[in-house]
Amino acid sequence: MIFNKMFIQNDILELAMKSSEYKNQTILNNIANADTPGFKAKDVQFEGVLRDAVDKYKKDADLDIDSFKAELYTRHRNYSVRVDDNNVDIESEMVNFYKNSSQYDVVANSVINNNNRLNSVLTALR
């Protein structure tokens, strides 16, 4: 049971890492298209997806990690302050990128800590 919990935690953390990576790719795409007329910035919502995954695990003690996907959406679809109808704000994108990268680092450290705990348990059982 304890091992199962550790593996499920790693699955949820893996979902968080993949979603965070997807968000970073989306942010970088926004930055790359900052000068493209008519381009609308995209964003990725994955915090709610992670919350749903954790809630499902708490309720069912079972989790199909592949059934949870981060959601891509167009941010401020009808909003633009530029003449070319592009709504990408480079400064905001850079802040989002650094914030998301920091969250990714926290999750990666959690995976490392989980694996270290698992290695400690397995070493003690030898």
N, C-alpha and C positions, 0 to 999 in steps of 0.2 A: 504493500500500500504506500509506504513512504517513497519507494523508488518510483512508483507510478506517479505520485504527486510531483516529484522532481522532474520527471520527463514531461509531464503536462505543463509545468511552469516553463520549461525550456521551449515547448511548442508555442506557448503564448508569447514568450519573448522573441521567438523566431518570427512570428507574425508581426510583432511590433517592429522588428528590424527591417523586414521586407517592406512593410507599409511606410516606414520612415525613409527608406531608400527610394521608394516610389515617389514620395513627396519631394525629396531632394531633386530627383530627375525632373519632376514637374516644375519646380522652382527654376532650375537651370534652363529649362525650355522657355519659361516666361522671360528670363533675362536675355536669352538668345534672340527672342522675337520682340524685344523692346522697341525696335525701329520698324517693325512690320506694320504697315497701315491696316487698320481694322482688327488687329489681333486683340483678343480678350484673354486676360490672365486666367489661368486654371489653378485650382487648388485641390488638395487631397484631404478628405476627412477620414481619419482612422481611429481617433480616440474613442468615438462611440462604438466602432466595430470591436475594439479591444475590450471595452466595458461589456458588450454583449457576450463576447467569448468567455470572459471571466464569470459573468452571471450564469451563463449556461453550464459552465463547469461546476459552479457551486451548487446549482440545482440538480443536475443530472450525474455529476461525478464522471462525466464522459464528454469527450470533445472531439469533433471532426474539424480540425484546424483548416482544412481546405474549403470549408463552407463559408468562411469569413473572408471578405475582400474589402480593401480600402476603396472608397468611393471618390471618383474624379468628378469635379463639377467646375463650371465656369464662374469665376468670381466677378461680382458686379457687372453682370452681362450688359446692362443698359447704362453703365456709368463710364464716362470718359471726359477728361478735362483737356484733351489734346484735339487739335484740328483733324488729325488723321484717324480719329476714332479708336486709337489704341489706349488701353487703360493700364498698362504696365508701369509701375512705379519702382524704379531700380532700387532705391533706398529701402523700401518696404520689402522687396524681394530678398535683398541681402540680409536684412534683419531676420526674416523668416528662415532663410537658409542656415544662418548661424544658430538660431534657436533650435531648429530641427536637428542639426548636426550634433548639438549638445545633448539633446534627448536620445539620439542614436547612441552616443557614447555611454550614457547612463545605462541603457538597455544592454549594450555589449558588455559592460562591466558586470551587470547582473548575471548574464550568461556565464561569464568566467567564474564568478563566485559560486553559482550553482554547480558548475563542473568541478570546481575545487572541493566543494562539500561532498559531492558524489565520489570523487577520487579518495578523499579521506575515509569515507565509510568503507569503500571497497578495499583500501589498504588495511584497515583495521580488521576486516574479515579474513584476511589471509592467514 
